[in-house]
Amino acid sequence: MASIKDVANLAGVGLGTASRALSGNGYVAPETKKKIEEAARRLSYTPNVLAQNLLKNRSGIIGILVPALDHCFYSRLVQELESDLYKKGYKTMLCCTVSGEHGEQDYLDMLENNMVDGIITATHSFNDEAYLESSRVIVSFDRDFKGCIPMVRSDHEAAGRMAGEHFREQGCRKVLNIYGEDAKEGHILVGIAHRELSVYLKEHGIQVLEEYTSPNRFSMGYYSEKAGECLEKYRDIDGVFASDPLAEAFLWEGERRGRKIPGDLKIISYDGTEVTGNISPRISSVVQQIDKISGDLTDILTRKIRGEEIVEDKITEILWRQGETC
């Protein structure tokens, strides 16, 4: 493999001149630069990006913290983040924090002690202080650090009201509102959508029942078990509001018990990932625009890495996707 020294020798210039020409740092006469670039092409020279970044006190690597990838929302978010960051010249280091009791803390410590240029966190099980004390540039998804760390989230208030309007229009009288215990306790802000839904339905005389899922349990086996328990416990519900995979579980478990959907049971999911449109019947969904969320997260992060002072939060618009379940 050719080195920059080989390029300099072939071009007949000094090592420093070749380095400036190929890195773009510093002036090199156009004719000399052309000669150096031609020598690099002839030798199939590939620059050592890591070494260049170390000289600039950067690594070109962004750490991404998510609970797990077996939840369709987080897997799609990671895909979008990796794509957006790559376009901005960054590679990613992915950390799934449910792998151990102290997973989030351990991964945050690792990212803090290794050279990453920034961190995007979409987790919610660890204390805020560790993030606030970090020396890294951090942007948060759906976790409120009270203005100390920029946050991107969806318009959960509008999401809850939107779901409530559709349940009311469809004549529902008893709706099950089911979401995570961590969201109920406010660790992640998606709980706002569920609280708004409850408020809206009660204001319109519709009974609301609430159930909660265990934190950091994302398997379809668990969701099916939970859906089955709720359908046995609340046999007269005519509506369900849940995350995408849990809504899918209610669809299968409801049909297995002879419930006609949407005749007997109307289902609305919140996230609106591809899974809701890839099954039959297609699930009616309030959609979080993951591509826009990713774009906002990566834009804020890279601007902060460049030294911009950004403290305001960004709220992305939600959409309605009509399916066949409500």
C-alpha positions in Angstrom: 0.0 0.0 0.0 1.4 3.4 -1.1 2.2 6.0 1.6 2.1 9.7 1.4 5.9 9.6 1.3 5.7 7.5 -1.9 3.4 10.1 -3.5 5.8 12.9 -2.5 8.8 11.1 -4.0 6.9 10.4 -7.3 5.7 13.9 -7.6 9.2 15.3 -6.7 8.0 17.4 -3.8 8.5 17.5 -0.1 6.4 15.5 2.3 4.8 18.6 3.8 3.7 19.9 0.4 2.2 16.5 -0.5 0.3 16.5 2.8 -1.1 20.0 2.3 -2.2 19.2 -1.2 -4.0 16.0 -0.3 -5.6 17.2 2.9 -6.6 20.6 1.6 -5.0 22.3 4.6 -2.7 25.1 3.4 -1.7 26.6 0.1 -0.1 24.6 -2.7 0.4 26.0 -6.2 -2.2 24.7 -8.6 0.4 23.2 -11.0 2.1 21.4 -8.1 -1.2 20.2 -6.6 -2.2 18.8 -9.9 1.1 16.9 -10.1 0.7 15.5 -6.6 -2.9 14.4 -7.3 -1.7 12.6 -10.5 1.0 10.8 -8.5 -1.6 9.8 -5.9 -3.9 8.4 -8.6 -1.0 6.4 -10.2 -0.1 4.9 -6.9 -3.8 4.3 -5.8 -3.0 6.2 -2.7 -5.6 6.1 0.0 -5.2 8.7 2.8 -5.2 7.6 6.4 -8.4 9.3 7.5 -8.0 8.4 11.1 -4.5 9.9 11.3 -5.8 13.1 9.6 -8.7 13.3 12.1 -6.4 12.8 15.1 -4.3 15.7 13.9 -7.5 17.8 13.8 -8.5 16.5 17.3 -11.5 14.7 15.9 -12.3 11.1 15.0 -15.1 11.4 12.5 -17.1 8.9 14.7 -20.5 9.5 16.3 -21.8 7.4 19.1 -25.5 6.4 19.0 -27.3 5.1 22.1 -30.6 3.2 21.7 -32.3 0.7 23.9 -32.4 -2.1 21.4 -32.8 -2.9 17.7 -35.6 -5.4 18.0 -38.1 -2.6 18.2 -39.1 -1.4 14.8 -38.9 2.3 15.7 -35.3 2.2 16.9 -34.1 0.1 14.1 -35.5 2.5 11.6 -34.2 5.5 13.5 -30.7 4.0 13.5 -30.8 3.4 9.7 -31.8 7.0 9.1 -29.1 8.3 11.5 -26.3 6.2 10.0 -27.3 7.4 6.5 -27.6 11.0 7.4 -24.3 11.0 9.3 -22.5 9.2 6.5 -23.6 12.0 4.1 -22.1 14.5 6.6 -18.7 12.6 6.7 -19.2 10.6 9.9 -19.1 7.0 10.7 -21.2 5.6 13.7 -20.6 3.5 16.8 -23.8 1.8 17.8 -24.6 1.0 21.4 -27.7 -1.0 22.4 -28.1 -0.4 26.1 -30.5 -3.2 27.2 -27.8 -5.7 27.0 -27.0 -5.5 30.7 -28.1 -4.0 34.0 -25.8 -1.0 33.7 -25.8 -1.0 29.9 -26.5 2.7 29.4 -23.9 3.8 32.0 -21.3 1.4 30.7 -21.7 2.5 27.1 -21.8 6.2 28.0 -18.5 5.8 29.9 -17.0 4.0 26.9 -18.0 6.8 24.6 -16.7 9.4 27.0 -13.3 7.7 27.3 -12.9 7.0 23.6 -12.5 9.6 20.9 -16.0 10.2 19.5 -16.9 13.6 18.2 -20.5 13.5 19.5 -23.3 11.4 20.9 -26.9 11.0 19.9 -28.9 9.4 22.8 -32.3 7.8 22.5 -32.2 6.0 25.8 -33.9 6.7 29.1 -32.9 4.4 31.9 -29.8 6.2 33.3 -29.5 9.4 35.4 -29.3 12.7 33.7 -26.2 13.8 35.6 -23.8 11.6 33.7 -24.9 13.2 30.4 -24.7 16.7 31.8 -21.2 16.1 33.1 -20.0 14.6 29.8 -17.3 16.5 27.8 -18.8 15.2 24.5 -21.3 17.1 22.3 -24.7 15.4 22.9 -28.1 15.7 21.3 -31.1 13.9 22.8 -34.1 12.2 21.2 -37.3 12.3 23.3 -35.6 12.9 26.6 -35.8 16.3 28.2 -32.6 17.6 29.9 -34.4 20.9 30.8 -32.6 23.0 28.2 -29.1 21.8 29.0 -28.9 19.4 26.1 -30.7 20.0 22.8 -33.6 17.7 22.2 -35.6 16.6 19.2 -39.0 15.0 19.6 -42.3 14.6 17.8 -45.4 16.7 18.5 -46.8 14.2 21.1 -49.6 16.6 22.2 -51.0 16.7 18.7 -50.5 12.9 18.3 -52.7 12.2 21.3 -55.4 14.6 20.2 -55.3 13.2 16.6 -55.8 9.6 17.9 -58.6 10.8 20.2 -60.5 12.5 17.3 -60.4 9.3 15.2 -61.6 7.1 18.1 -64.5 9.6 18.7 -65.4 9.8 15.0 -65.6 6.0 14.9 -68.0 5.9 17.9 -65.7 4.2 20.4 -67.0 4.2 24.0 -64.2 2.3 25.9 -60.6 2.7 24.8 -57.5 0.9 26.1 -54.5 3.3 26.3 -51.4 1.1 26.7 -47.8 2.3 26.9 -44.5 1.9 28.7 -44.0 2.4 32.4 -40.9 4.5 31.6 -43.1 6.8 29.5 -45.7 7.0 32.3 -43.0 8.2 34.7 -41.7 10.8 32.2 -38.3 9.4 31.4 -39.3 9.6 27.7 -41.7 12.1 26.4 -43.8 9.8 24.2 -46.0 9.5 27.3 -47.3 13.0 26.6 -49.3 11.5 23.6 -51.0 8.9 25.8 -51.8 11.5 28.5 -53.3 13.9 25.8 -55.3 11.0 24.4 -56.8 10.2 27.9 -57.6 13.9 28.5 -59.3 14.2 25.1 -61.4 11.1 25.4 -62.6 11.9 28.9 -63.6 15.4 27.8 -65.8 13.8 25.2 -67.4 11.2 27.6 -65.4 8.2 26.4 -64.1 5.8 29.1 -60.3 5.3 29.1 -58.5 2.3 30.6 -54.7 2.4 31.1 -52.2 -0.4 31.1 -48.4 -0.3 31.1 -45.7 -2.4 29.5 -42.4 -3.3 31.3 -39.4 -1.1 30.4 -36.9 -2.4 27.9 -39.0 -5.5 26.8 -39.4 -5.3 23.1 -39.9 -8.9 21.9 -43.1 -9.8 19.9 -43.5 -12.7 22.3 -43.8 -10.3 25.2 -46.2 -8.0 23.3 -48.4 -10.9 22.3 -48.6 -12.1 25.9 -49.5 -8.6 27.1 -52.1 -8.1 24.4 -53.7 -11.4 25.2 -53.9 -10.6 28.9 -55.5 -7.2 28.2 -58.1 -8.7 25.8 -59.1 -11.3 28.4 -59.1 -8.7 31.2 -61.1 -6.0 29.3 -63.4 -7.9 27.0 -65.7 -5.0 26.3 -63.1 -2.5 25.0 -63.7 -1.2 21.5 -60.5 0.7 20.9 -56.7 0.3 21.5 -53.9 2.9 21.3 -50.4 1.4 21.4 -47.0 1.4 19.8 -46.6 -0.3 16.4 -45.5 -3.7 17.5 -47.9 -3.8 20.4 -50.7 -2.7 18.1 -49.8 -5.5 15.7 -50.0 -8.0 18.7 -53.5 -6.7 19.5 -54.5 -7.2 15.9 -53.4 -10.9 15.9 -54.6 -11.7 19.4 -57.9 -9.9 18.8 -58.6 -11.9 15.6 -57.5 -15.1 17.3 -60.3 -14.5 19.9 -62.9 -13.8 17.2 -62.9 -10.0 17.5 -63.7 -8.3 14.2 -61.4 -5.5 13.4 -62.4 -2.7 13.0 -66.0 -3.8 13.6 -65.6 -4.9 17.2 -62.2 -3.4 18.0 -60.5 -0.3 16.5 -56.7 -0.1 16.7 -54.5 3.0 16.3 -50.7 2.7 16.5 -48.3 5.4 17.4 -45.0 5.5 15.4 -46.3 4.5 12.0 -43.2 2.5 10.9 -43.3 0.3 7.8 -44.6 -2.7 9.8 -48.0 -1.1 10.1 -48.5 -1.1 6.3 -46.9 -4.5 5.7 -49.6 -6.5 7.4 -53.3 -7.1 6.6 -55.4 -5.3 7.7 -53.1 -2.3 7.5 -53.0 -0.6 10.9 -54.2 3.0 11.1 -51.4 5.1 12.6 -50.3 8.4 14.0 -46.9 8.7 12.3 -43.6 10.0 13.7 -41.6 11.3 10.8 -38.4 9.4 11.5 -36.5 10.8 8.5 -37.2 14.3 9.7 -36.3 13.4 13.3 -33.0 12.0 12.1 -32.3 15.0 9.9 -32.9 17.4 12.9 -30.7 15.3 15.3 -27.8 15.1 12.9 -28.1 18.7 11.8 -28.0 20.0 15.4 -25.2 17.6 16.4 -22.9 18.6 13.5 -23.5 22.3 14.0 -22.6 21.9 17.7 -19.5 20.0 16.8 -18.5 23.0 14.6 -18.9 25.2 17.7 -22.4 26.7 17.3 -24.3 27.4 20.5 -27.7 25.5 20.1 -30.0 25.1 23.1 -33.5 25.2 21.7 -35.5 22.0 21.2 -37.0 20.9 17.9 -40.5 19.5 17.6 -41.4 17.6 14.4 -44.9 17.5 13.0 -46.9 14.2 13.2 -49.0 12.8 10.4 -52.1 10.6 10.1 -51.8 7.4 7.9 -55.2 5.9 7.2 -55.2 2.1 7.5 -58.0 -0.5 7.9 -58.2 -0.8 11.6 -59.9 2.5 12.6 
